[in-house]
Amino acid sequence: MDYNLYLYIEKNALKSPSSIAISSKNNEISYHSFLQNIDQFVDYLFYTLHLRKGDRIAILVYNRIEFISLFYACAKLGIILVPINWRLTSSEITHIIKDVGTKYLFSDKDFIKTLKIIKNKIHKFKIIDLDEIKFNTAIKYKRKCIKNYTLPLLIVYTSGTTGSPKGAVLSQSALYFNILNSINMHKFNSKSHILTVIPLFHVGGLNIQTIPALHLGAKVTIHKKFEINETFQELKKSRITHTVFVPTILELLIKSRKWDTNIFSSLKAITTGSTIVSSDLIKAYEKKKIPIIQVYGSTETAPIAICQKITNNRLPFGNVGKVAKYNKAKIFDKNFKPTPMGTIGEIGIKGLNLFSYYWKDKYKSKCAFKDGWFMTGDYGKKDKNNQFYIVGRKENIIISGGENIYPAEIEKILNKENKILESAVFGIPDKKWQEIPIAFVKIDSKSKFNLSQCKSNLEKKLASYKIPKKILLIEEIPRNALGKIDYKLLREYHSTLNIK
């Protein structure tokens, strides 16, 4: 079995050269043309930039075909691709570029202001505009595929919503087994049609459906980034069979005035995840006969580790499914003992799709594993049917007077208050109780929010130690590109308020 991902595109180009590989707003490319574009990048990287196995290149773009072409060119040559989150500041991007030690950043004019700042901070460094590359017309196409599949292919920096971002190193074989997990989960075939609107810089955008679909010769439609009107139009005009929508997108779509259940008729399922998903939100879609399947994982698991298969019974809503085909998963207590059924503990993952290590960080790499298990930092539980449920991040668990408080439980109840649109709960230090919970809430601006009534309602549903000691109003709950609440940013904001 050959794990080099390039070879699967080559195979698809030979088998179905005229089949559409990728469609975007301004371009549509067949598998034959896609392979040619990949090979143009192979020659450009090898002969023009003189890059070799193990060298790194960074990319900062919205979703576009060339991102994916570069990915496969790197796979062929053994070069490491470093996708950069375009929501980061120029300082954060500069740190990543210096950290991975690349001399080249591929980008385009969408980021011209950011690029000028970065260029002033890093002198021995070249920015390559994807729209201005002049490929050599005397294309050689002579480079052979690398055979060592344990070599890194991606360095993806974690979101850093609770701490500093780390560069997770993913090998080609890890991505290969993630592809197999995805195909098993979604039942993809060459007739599938994928819509990708979430960012390709994240493993969710690149690896949950996009690369697995191309692996089988299916069609992928990519949008530059998520726009609600364009998403509705695409669903209406195209026979989309699969897509990934994070919970914030699901919320925006179902609340939109342009909602039309009929445009979802071709979908076999919508895949969601990246954060805890409200069971009420899932129910709202399921009532409209739109199946929602959940996936759980992280950057370090490439990301599919636990999932619902498209053919599974999804009840009860809120579970994230069972262990993926090429993984093992257990719930461990604080003494690293497997927990009884229904007991909350930390999720540990084993599998062929796991990351190799954190870039330039031996200590954190070592700490991430316990007896071969990758300890995710997520707390969860498992039911009698071996279905997993996520209850929150380890860093966000609040210990108050010796009792564990799970913010997700409180947020779920707060979000059902009529005037509250969304909430975020975390702990702050307290002399008496060690920590106490507080909440930031975004309210409906057209309604009056009664704080006393809200607290009274909470008292009926929560133990007293779980009730937030402060409920603070905020215009917007900060989230990252994949819809996860940025608790780190919220804590920093809270520290500036000087509230006693």
C-alpha positions in Angstrom: 0.0 0.0 0.0 1.4 3.4 -1.0 0.7 6.3 1.4 2.0 9.1 -0.9 -1.1 11.2 -1.4 0.2 12.6 -4.7 -0.2 9.2 -6.3 -3.9 9.1 -5.7 -4.4 12.3 -7.7 -2.2 10.9 -10.4 -4.4 7.7 -10.4 -7.6 9.8 -10.6 -6.2 11.9 -13.5 -5.4 8.8 -15.5 -8.8 7.1 -14.7 -11.1 10.1 -15.2 -9.0 13.0 -16.7 -12.0 15.2 -17.6 -13.8 14.8 -14.3 -14.0 18.0 -12.2 -11.6 17.9 -9.2 -12.1 21.4 -7.8 -14.5 24.2 -8.5 -14.3 27.7 -7.2 -15.9 31.0 -8.0 -13.6 31.9 -10.8 -12.2 28.6 -11.8 -13.0 24.9 -12.4 -10.3 22.4 -12.8 -10.4 18.8 -14.1 -8.3 16.0 -12.5 -6.0 16.2 -15.6 -5.4 19.9 -15.2 -5.2 19.6 -11.4 -2.4 17.1 -11.7 -0.6 19.4 -14.2 -0.9 22.3 -11.7 0.5 20.2 -8.9 3.5 19.2 -11.1 4.1 22.8 -12.1 4.4 23.6 -8.3 6.7 20.5 -7.9 9.0 21.9 -10.5 8.8 25.4 -9.1 9.6 24.3 -5.6 12.4 22.0 -6.6 14.1 23.8 -9.6 13.3 27.5 -9.0 13.3 27.7 -5.2 15.7 24.8 -4.8 13.7 23.3 -1.9 14.4 19.8 -0.7 12.9 17.2 1.6 12.3 18.6 5.1 12.3 22.3 4.0 9.3 24.3 5.1 7.1 26.7 3.2 4.3 28.8 4.7 1.0 29.8 3.1 -1.3 32.6 4.0 -4.4 32.8 1.8 -8.2 32.4 1.8 -9.4 29.1 0.3 -8.2 28.8 -3.2 -7.2 25.9 -5.6 -3.5 26.7 -5.4 -3.5 25.9 -1.6 -4.5 22.4 -2.4 -2.1 22.1 -5.3 0.8 23.1 -3.1 -0.3 20.6 -0.5 0.1 17.7 -3.0 3.3 19.1 -4.5 4.7 19.1 -0.9 3.5 15.5 -0.5 5.4 14.4 -3.6 8.7 16.1 -2.6 8.6 15.7 1.2 8.5 19.4 1.8 6.5 20.6 4.8 3.6 22.9 4.3 2.7 25.4 7.1 -0.8 26.8 6.7 -1.3 30.1 8.5 -4.5 31.2 10.2 -5.4 34.5 8.4 -7.2 35.8 11.5 -3.9 36.1 13.4 -2.1 39.4 13.9 1.1 40.2 12.0 3.1 39.6 15.2 1.6 36.1 15.6 2.2 35.3 12.0 5.8 36.5 12.3 6.3 34.3 15.3 5.2 31.2 13.3 7.4 32.0 10.3 10.4 32.5 12.6 9.5 29.3 14.5 9.4 27.0 11.5 12.4 28.7 9.9 11.0 29.1 6.4 12.4 31.5 3.8 9.2 31.5 1.7 5.6 32.6 2.3 3.0 32.0 -0.4 0.2 34.6 -0.3 -1.7 37.0 -2.5 -2.9 40.6 -2.6 -5.7 40.0 -0.1 -3.1 40.2 2.6 -0.9 43.0 1.2 -1.0 45.2 4.4 -0.1 42.3 6.7 2.6 41.1 4.3 4.3 44.6 4.4 4.5 44.5 8.2 5.9 40.9 8.2 8.5 41.8 5.6 9.8 44.6 7.7 10.2 42.2 10.7 11.9 39.4 8.8 14.6 40.4 6.3 16.0 37.1 4.9 12.6 36.2 3.7 10.6 36.1 0.4 6.9 36.5 -0.2 5.6 34.8 -3.3 2.4 36.1 -4.8 0.4 33.1 -6.1 -1.1 35.2 -8.8 2.3 36.3 -10.2 4.2 33.0 -10.3 5.8 32.4 -13.7 6.0 28.6 -14.1 8.8 27.2 -16.3 7.3 26.2 -19.6 10.0 23.5 -20.0 8.3 21.4 -17.3 10.5 18.5 -16.2 8.1 16.4 -14.1 11.0 14.0 -13.3 10.8 14.1 -9.5 9.9 10.8 -7.9 7.6 10.6 -4.9 9.2 10.3 -1.5 8.9 6.8 0.1 9.4 7.7 3.8 5.8 8.4 4.9 6.8 9.1 8.5 8.3 12.4 7.3 6.3 15.5 8.2 3.9 17.0 5.6 2.0 19.6 7.6 2.8 21.8 10.6 -0.5 23.1 11.9 -0.5 25.5 14.8 -3.2 24.8 17.4 -5.8 27.5 18.0 -4.4 28.5 21.3 -7.8 29.4 22.8 -6.7 28.4 26.3 -2.9 28.7 26.0 0.0 29.3 23.6 -0.4 27.8 20.1 1.8 24.8 19.3 2.9 23.5 15.9 1.5 20.0 15.6 3.6 18.0 13.1 1.5 15.7 10.9 3.2 13.0 8.8 1.9 11.8 5.4 1.0 8.4 6.9 -1.1 10.2 9.7 -3.0 12.1 7.0 -3.5 8.9 5.0 -5.2 7.1 7.9 -7.2 10.2 8.7 -8.4 10.0 5.0 -9.5 6.4 5.6 -11.3 7.4 8.8 -13.2 10.1 6.8 -14.1 7.7 4.0 -15.4 5.2 6.5 -17.3 7.9 8.3 -18.9 9.6 5.3 -19.2 6.7 2.9 -17.6 8.9 0.1 -17.3 7.7 -3.5 -16.2 9.2 -6.7 -19.8 10.6 -7.3 -19.7 12.6 -4.0 -19.8 16.4 -4.2 -18.2 18.3 -1.3 -18.7 21.9 -0.3 -15.8 23.5 1.6 -16.5 26.9 3.2 -14.5 26.6 6.4 -10.8 27.6 6.2 -8.3 25.2 4.6 -5.6 26.4 7.1 -7.3 24.3 9.7 -7.3 20.5 9.7 -11.1 20.6 9.8 -11.3 22.4 6.5 -8.5 20.5 4.8 -8.7 17.0 6.2 -12.3 16.2 7.3 -13.7 16.1 3.8 -11.6 18.0 1.2 -8.6 15.8 0.9 -10.5 12.5 1.5 -12.9 13.4 -1.3 -10.1 14.2 -3.8 -8.4 10.9 -2.7 -11.4 9.1 -4.3 -11.8 11.2 -7.4 -14.8 13.1 -6.1 -15.7 16.8 -6.8 -14.9 19.5 -4.3 -16.4 23.0 -4.5 -14.5 25.6 -2.4 -15.5 29.0 -1.3 -13.0 31.7 -0.6 -14.5 31.9 2.9 -17.9 31.5 4.4 -20.5 33.9 3.2 -24.1 33.1 4.1 -25.7 34.2 0.8 -23.1 32.4 -1.3 -23.6 29.3 0.7 -27.3 29.3 0.2 -26.8 29.9 -3.6 -24.3 27.0 -3.8 -26.7 24.6 -2.0 -29.5 25.7 -4.3 -27.7 25.4 -7.7 -25.3 22.4 -7.0 -26.1 18.9 -5.9 -23.9 19.0 -2.8 -23.8 15.7 -1.0 -21.6 16.5 2.0 -20.3 19.6 3.8 -18.7 20.6 7.1 -20.4 23.5 9.0 -19.2 24.5 12.4 -22.0 25.3 14.9 -21.9 29.1 14.4 -22.6 28.5 10.7 -25.4 26.1 11.5 -26.9 28.8 13.7 -26.6 31.6 11.1 -28.1 29.5 8.4 -31.2 28.3 10.3 -31.9 31.8 11.6 -31.6 33.4 8.2 -34.6 34.9 6.4 -33.3 33.2 3.3 -33.7 29.7 4.8 -35.3 27.2 2.5 -35.3 23.6 3.7 -35.7 22.4 0.1 -32.1 23.5 -0.9 -30.7 20.9 1.5 -32.4 18.0 -0.2 -29.3 16.6 -1.9 -27.3 16.5 1.3 -26.6 13.1 2.8 -25.5 14.8 5.9 -23.9 17.9 7.4 -20.8 17.2 9.5 -20.2 19.4 12.5 -17.8 19.6 15.4 -14.8 21.6 16.6 -16.6 22.5 19.8 -19.5 21.3 22.0 -22.6 21.4 19.8 -26.0 22.2 21.3 -28.4 19.2 21.1 -31.2 21.8 20.5 -29.4 23.0 17.4 -29.0 19.5 16.1 -32.7 18.8 16.8 -33.7 21.9 14.9 -32.0 20.5 11.7 -33.1 16.9 12.3 -36.7 18.1 12.5 -36.3 19.4 9.0 -35.0 16.0 7.9 -31.4 17.3 7.5 -29.1 14.7 9.1 -26.3 16.1 11.3 -23.3 13.9 12.1 -20.7 14.9 14.6 -16.9 14.4 14.6 -14.5 14.8 17.5 -10.8 15.3 17.4 -8.1 17.9 17.4 -5.2 19.2 15.3 -3.1 16.5 16.9 -5.4 13.7 15.6 -5.5 15.1 12.0 -8.5 15.5 13.2 -10.9 12.5 13.1 -10.7 10.4 16.2 -14.3 9.8 17.3 -17.2 10.2 15.0 -20.8 9.4 14.0 -21.0 7.4 10.7 -23.4 8.6 8.2 -25.4 5.4 8.6 -25.5 5.4 12.4 -28.4 6.1 14.7 -27.5 9.5 16.0 -29.7 9.4 19.1 -29.4 10.7 21.7 -28.5 14.0 20.2 -25.3 15.5 21.7 -23.1 12.4 21.5 -20.1 12.7 19.2 -20.2 9.0 18.1 -17.9 6.1 18.5 -14.2 5.5 18.0 -13.1 6.1 14.4 -12.0 3.0 12.4 -8.3 3.5 12.9 -8.3 4.7 16.5 -8.8 3.7 20.0 -10.2 5.9 22.7 -10.6 5.7 26.5 -11.7 7.9 29.4 -9.1 8.2 32.1 -9.4 9.5 35.7 -6.7 11.7 37.3 -4.7 8.6 38.3 -4.7 7.4 34.6 -7.1 4.6 35.4 -10.0 3.9 32.9 -13.2 5.3 34.3 -16.5 3.4 34.7 -19.2 3.9 32.1 -20.9 7.3 32.5 -18.0 8.8 34.6 -16.3 11.9 33.5 -12.6 11.9 32.8 -10.0 12.9 30.3 -10.1 11.5 26.8 -7.1 9.6 25.6 -6.6 8.6 21.9 -4.4 6.1 20.1 -4.2 5.7 16.4 -2.2 5.8 13.2 -3.5 9.3 12.5 -1.8 11.0 15.5 0.7 13.8 15.1 4.4 13.0 15.5 5.4 15.8 17.9 5.2 19.5 18.6 7.6 21.5 16.5 10.7 22.5 18.5 9.1 21.5 21.8 10.3 18.2 23.1 8.9 18.9 26.6 5.3 19.5 25.5 5.6 16.6 23.0 6.6 14.3 25.8 3.9 15.6 28.2 1.2 15.1 25.5 1.5 11.3 25.8 0.9 8.9 28.6 1.9 5.3 28.0 1.3 5.8 24.3 -2.0 7.5 24.7 -2.4 11.1 23.4 -4.1 12.9 26.3 -6.4 15.4 24.5 -7.0 17.8 27.4 -10.8 17.3 26.8 -13.1 15.9 29.4 -15.8 13.5 28.4 -17.8 10.4 29.2 -19.0 7.2 27.5 -22.4 5.5 27.6 -23.4 1.8 27.5 -23.5 2.0 23.7 -19.8 3.2 23.6 -20.9 6.6 22.4 -18.8 9.5 23.6 -19.9 12.9 25.0 -17.7 15.9 25.4 -18.1 18.1 28.5 -15.3 20.6 28.2 -11.6 21.4 28.1 -9.4 20.4 31.0 -8.0 23.9 31.3 -11.6 25.3 31.6 -12.8 23.0 34.3 -13.5 25.1 37.4 -12.6 23.6 40.8 -14.6 25.4 43.5 -14.4 24.2 47.1 -13.2 20.8 45.8 -16.1 20.4 43.4 -15.6 20.2 39.6 -17.7 22.6 37.6 -18.0 22.1 33.8 -18.6 25.4 32.0 -20.4 23.7 29.1 -23.2 22.6 31.5 -23.8 26.2 32.7 -23.5 27.6 29.2 -26.1 25.2 28.0 -28.6 26.4 30.6 -27.7 30.1 30.1 -28.2 29.8 26.4 -31.8 28.7 27.0 -32.7 31.9 28.7 -35.0 33.9 26.4 -32.9 37.1 26.3 -29.4 35.4 26.1 -28.1 34.7 22.6 -24.8 33.0 23.7 -22.6 32.7 26.8 -19.2 31.8 28.0 -18.3 30.6 31.5 -14.9 30.3 33.1 -13.3 30.4 36.6 -11.5 33.2 38.3 -9.4 32.9 41.5 -11.2 33.2 44.9 -9.6 33.2 48.4 -12.3 31.1 50.0 -13.3 28.7 47.2 -10.1 28.5 45.1 -12.1 29.4 42.0 -15.6 30.7 41.3 -17.5 30.7 38.0 -18.4 33.9 36.1 -20.2 34.3 32.9 -20.1 36.7 29.9 -23.4 36.8 28.0 -24.5 38.3 24.7 -28.1 39.4 24.9 -30.8 40.3 22.4 -30.3 44.1 22.0 -34.1 44.5 21.3 -35.0 43.1 24.7 -34.5 44.1 28.3 -32.3 41.7 30.3 -33.5 41.0 33.8 -30.4 39.8 35.8 -32.3 39.0 38.9 -34.8 36.8 37.0 -31.9 35.1 35.2 -30.2 34.2 38.5 -33.6 33.0 39.9 -34.0 30.7 36.9 -30.5 29.3 37.4 -31.2 28.6 41.0 -33.9 26.2 39.9 -31.6 24.3 37.6 -28.2 24.4 39.1 -26.5 23.6 42.4 -25.6 26.9 44.2 -21.8 26.4 43.7 -22.3 26.2 39.9 -24.2 29.5 39.6 -22.0 32.2 38.1 -21.1 34.8 40.8 -20.9 37.5 38.1 -22.9 37.7 34.9 -21.4 40.3 32.6 -22.8 41.7 29.4 -20.6 41.7 26.2 -21.3 42.7 22.7 -19.7 39.7 21.1 -18.4 36.4 22.5 -14.9 36.1 20.9 -14.5 32.9 18.8 -11.7 31.6 16.6 -12.1 30.7 12.9 -13.6 27.3 13.7 -16.2 28.7 16.1 -14.5 27.8 19.4 -14.9 30.3 22.2 -11.7 32.1 22.9 -11.5 31.8 26.7 -7.9 33.1 26.7 -9.0 36.4 25.1 -12.0 36.6 27.5 -9.8 36.1 30.5 -7.5 38.8 29.3 -10.5 41.1 28.7 -11.9 40.4 32.2 -8.5 41.3 33.8 -8.8 44.8 32.3 -12.2 45.5 33.8 -11.0 45.8 37.4 -14.3 44.4 38.7 -14.3 43.3 42.4 
